[in-house]
């Protein structure tokens, strides 16, 4: 009997240890504000005075100690260097970063991204840097886990239950970029907001969810439920593009107890039709989609809305006439309107 109990305890301990190794809560996270503030001020200048924009980004790049900012400034500078044919300067920057342990490229199905690097095709120096870069990426993936950061509401009270909003990046992304776009006084005052990034390391500060993404997210939800007081009648999911697709999948397949989805220009899941939605029995789910008229995914977004309508699944779709596959400028306002719609707060 003692032996059986011992084995059970060991098994439980092993599962808890393994669970802890699969996901990680980030108690602190580098801010993306430095980059985004400068980017928004400098973006208009790129069109009118590229060299002036390069000087601004170079100065910020050389002064920052924030690795998110440095990696983000690097992308902007690389694009500008290549646009102005300063190819050696771009390769010098790549080499310095890679030698310091910062990765600057990623590859999918034989293609190298960011795509502006196509100009270096058959360049021996670039190929050598790419090889070193990929070795660093491979090494980083040996211990990479899914990560999440919980943004607590203002005047957070550990004894109070809060609604939960879980936000997932798109196909390749990170927490800081989503923090920049998912700003709302409603979320800041009233919600626990969990920003989640996938375990698959692509290059510095860029992740994918990969084939273990849904399992990781379910485990993250369990851990948040254990560590925070959650109002389980108000759990919302959201994200842009493939992050929206992931939210839909998690909800209609009932991986999480979800009341609503806030989807920014979502991609339609492959297994999504009237039969699947009907069999899922998700009539109580409420969905808000924020889309762009020029988005390549709009046709499928409209198809999803029509299917939801036919099956009496409450949904709203807002289409911005001048937008593509991107966030609208007033997205914070759409977050508020989406929450009001999902929770019937104006009814």
DAFENGI-V333708 format. One record per pair of residues at least 4 apart in sequence whose C-alpha atoms are under 6 Angstrom apart, sorted by the first residue. I is the first residue (numbers start at 1). GAP is how many residues later the second one is. D is the distance in Angstrom with one decimal. If there is no record, write none. Layout:
# DAFENGI-V333708
i = [I/I]
gap = [GAP/GAP]
d = [D/D]
This chain:
# DAFENGI-V333708
i = [15/22/23/23/23/24/25/25/25/26/26/32/33/35/35/39/45/46/46/54/57/61/61/69/74/77/78/81/81/82/82/97/98/98/103/103/103/104/105/105/106/106/106/106/107/107/141/144/145/146/146/146/147/147/148/148/149/149/150/150/151/151/152/153/153/153/153/154/161/161/161/162/162/162/163/163/163/163/163/164/164/164/164/165/165/165/166/166/166/167/167/167/167/168/168/168/169/169/169/170/170/170/170/171/172/172/173/173/174/174/175/178/183/184/185/186/187/198/198/198/199/200/200/201/202/202/209/224/235/235/236/236/236/236/237/237/238/238/238/238/238/239/239/239/239/240/240/240/240/241/241/241/242/244/244/245/245/245/245/249/250/250/251/252/259/260/260/260/260/261/262/263/264/264/265/265/268/274/274/283/286/286/286/287/288/288/288/289/290/290/291/291/292/292/292/292/293/293/293/293/294/294/295/295/308/309/334/339/340/340]
gap = [4/123/122/123/124/123/122/123/124/122/123/144/4/4/34/4/4/4/7/4/4/9/12/4/4/4/12/5/9/4/5/5/4/5/30/100/101/99/8/98/6/7/96/97/4/5/60/55/54/51/52/53/49/50/47/48/45/46/43/44/41/42/40/35/36/37/38/35/68/69/70/29/68/69/28/67/68/71/72/27/28/29/71/28/71/72/27/28/71/28/70/71/72/28/71/75/4/70/74/70/71/72/73/71/35/36/33/34/23/32/20/4/149/148/4/4/4/9/10/11/10/7/8/6/4/5/4/4/23/24/22/23/24/25/10/24/6/9/23/24/25/4/5/24/25/4/24/25/26/24/25/26/25/19/22/21/22/23/24/4/4/5/7/28/26/25/26/27/82/26/26/26/25/26/25/26/32/4/33/30/28/29/56/28/27/28/50/28/27/28/27/28/27/28/31/32/26/27/28/30/29/30/29/30/5/4/4/4/4/5]
d = [5.9/5.4/5.3/4.8/5.7/4.8/5.8/5.0/5.8/5.9/5.1/5.3/5.8/5.9/5.1/5.7/5.5/4.7/5.6/5.9/5.9/5.6/5.9/5.9/6.0/5.9/5.6/4.8/5.8/5.8/5.8/5.2/5.0/5.6/5.5/5.2/5.2/6.0/5.8/6.0/5.9/5.4/5.5/5.8/5.4/4.5/5.6/5.6/4.3/6.0/4.7/3.9/5.9/5.4/5.4/4.3/5.6/5.3/5.6/4.4/5.9/5.0/5.1/5.0/5.0/5.7/5.6/5.2/4.6/4.9/5.3/5.8/5.0/5.2/5.2/5.9/5.0/4.9/5.9/5.7/4.9/5.9/4.9/4.8/4.7/5.7/5.9/4.7/4.9/5.0/6.0/4.9/5.3/5.3/4.9/5.0/5.3/5.8/5.1/5.4/5.2/4.6/4.3/5.1/5.4/5.0/5.0/5.4/5.6/5.4/5.8/5.8/5.6/5.1/5.9/5.9/4.8/5.4/4.9/3.8/5.9/5.4/5.0/4.8/5.5/5.3/4.5/5.7/5.1/5.7/5.8/5.9/4.9/5.7/5.7/5.0/5.9/5.9/5.5/4.6/5.3/4.5/4.6/5.6/6.0/5.1/4.4/5.8/5.8/5.3/4.1/5.1/5.5/5.0/4.6/5.7/5.2/5.8/5.6/5.9/6.0/5.1/6.0/5.8/5.2/5.5/4.7/5.6/5.7/4.8/5.0/4.7/6.0/4.9/5.7/4.6/6.0/5.9/5.9/4.9/5.0/5.6/5.2/4.5/5.6/4.9/5.7/4.7/6.0/5.0/6.0/4.7/5.0/4.7/4.4/4.8/5.9/5.8/4.9/5.9/5.7/4.3/4.0/4.7/4.8/5.9/5.8/6.0/5.5/4.8]
